[in-house]
Amino acid sequence: MELSDKTRQALAAGRKIDAIKQVREETGLGLKEAKELVEIHLATNPDLCHPPVPMSAGQKTLFYLVFGGALCALGYWLLVPA
């Protein structure tokens, strides 16, 4: 089955969920079948797949600060008697 231009545009923009919704509206397929159709299309057209965007240095720093703070809070909660 061929996908519509609107569905292809959604996939090219990286909006997989919108593409699945569009397939469901156009064909009347169920969620599982529409998702499989979109994934088959993505597998056969790898140029539509976008690689994940790497985190910037600031995002990494924030991630490690939040993660470290959570670990400290968990350690304190586990080790300090109530």
Rosetta blueprint (number, residue, H / E / L):
1 M L
2 E L
3 L L
4 S L
5 D H
6 K H
7 T H
8 R H
9 Q H
10 A H
11 L H
12 A H
13 A L
14 G L
15 R L
16 K H
17 I H
18 D H
19 A H
20 I H
21 K H
22 Q H
23 V H
24 R H
25 E H
26 E H
27 T H
28 G L
29 L L
30 G L
31 L H
32 K H
33 E H
34 A H
35 K H
36 E H
37 L H
38 V H
39 E H
40 I H
41 H H
42 L H
43 A H
44 T H
45 N L
46 P H
47 D H
48 L H
49 C L
50 H L
51 P L
52 P L
53 V L
54 P L
55 M L
56 S L
57 A H
58 G H
59 Q H
60 K H
61 T H
62 L H
63 F H
64 Y H
65 L H
66 V H
67 F H
68 G H
69 G H
70 A H
71 L H
72 C H
73 A H
74 L H
75 G H
76 Y H
77 W H
78 L H
79 L H
80 V L
81 P L
82 A L
